[in-house]
Amino acid sequence: MAAPQGVGAALAGTPAQLISPAAAMTPTAAGSVAVTLALAALGRREERRRPAVSGARPGVLPAPAVDD
């Protein structure tokens, strides 16, 4: 996750050198929020695709089996 953040910071820093930092931060912040919301939606979508364990509550993982 650090590599994409570094690329994003570099891409955001380039316009900040050419225009005012405040003007460059506004679209950068909006893009960041959009990416965060998109990743959160994809994560929830993947959770819904997992097969349900019988008797389990949604969002609660079953306890691991204990081998004697």
VEXROGU-341359 format. One line per 4 residues: number of its first residue (from 1); their letters; for each residue x, y, z of C-alpha. Coordinates in pm, 1 decimal. Example, Ala and Ser with C-alpha at 12.3 -4.5 7.8 and 13.67 -1.06 7.14 Angstrom:
1	as	1230.0/-450.0/780.0 | 1367.0/-106.0/714.0
This chain:
1	maap	0.0/0.0/0.0 | 295.3/233.8/51.7 | 400.6/229.0/-314.7 | 67.8/360.9/-450.2
5	qgvg	64.8/625.1/-177.6 | 411.3/737.1/-285.2 | 305.0/756.4/-647.7 | -2.9/954.6/-546.3
9	aala	208.2/1195.1/-342.0 | 445.7/1249.7/-632.8 | 156.5/1311.4/-871.3 | -0.5/1554.1/-624.5
13	gtpa	326.7/1736.5/-563.4 | 388.1/1817.0/-929.0 | 93.7/2055.1/-972.7 | 157.3/2199.1/-626.0
17	qlis	491.9/2327.2/-754.8 | 326.3/2494.9/-1051.9 | 17.7/2640.0/-880.9 | -67.3/2719.1/-520.9
21	paaa	-56.6/2421.8/-281.6 | -415.9/2486.6/-172.2 | -539.4/2471.0/-531.5 | -348.1/2146.8/-585.4
25	mtpt	-468.6/1986.5/-260.4 | -839.7/2024.9/-337.1 | -855.7/1781.1/-632.8 | -601.3/1556.5/-459.8
29	aags	-821.0/1531.0/-149.5 | -1130.8/1468.5/-360.8 | -949.9/1193.1/-550.1 | -831.1/1039.3/-226.7
33	vavt	-1183.9/1027.0/-88.1 | -1312.4/876.6/-414.1 | -1047.2/602.9/-411.2 | -1112.0/527.0/-43.4
37	lala	-1486.1/493.6/-102.0 | -1432.4/276.2/-410.1 | -1196.0/42.0/-223.0 | -1435.8/20.1/71.4
41	algr	-1722.3/-68.6/-162.7 | -1512.8/-336.9/-331.7 | -1421.0/-480.8/7.1 | -1785.3/-505.7/111.0
45	reer	-1869.8/-661.4/-223.1 | -1605.1/-931.1/-175.1 | -1737.0/-1007.0/174.2 | -2083.0/-1072.2/32.1
49	rrpa	-1941.7/-1320.2/-219.4 | -1782.6/-1544.8/43.5 | -1981.9/-1858.7/114.6 | -2169.9/-1843.0/440.2
53	vsga	-2094.8/-2091.6/714.4 | -2412.6/-2252.2/844.8 | -2514.3/-2102.8/1176.7 | -2260.5/-1819.8/1156.7
57	rpgv	-2351.9/-1456.2/1198.8 | -2263.6/-1224.9/910.9 | -1921.0/-1068.5/956.4 | -1816.2/-1315.1/1227.1
61	lpap	-1552.6/-1572.1/1137.4 | -1596.6/-1924.0/1273.8 | -1357.6/-2039.8/1545.4 | -1070.0/-2254.5/1419.4
65	avdd	-1100.6/-2627.8/1475.4 | -903.5/-2768.0/1769.9 | -708.2/-3086.8/1697.3 | -635.8/-3310.8/1994.1
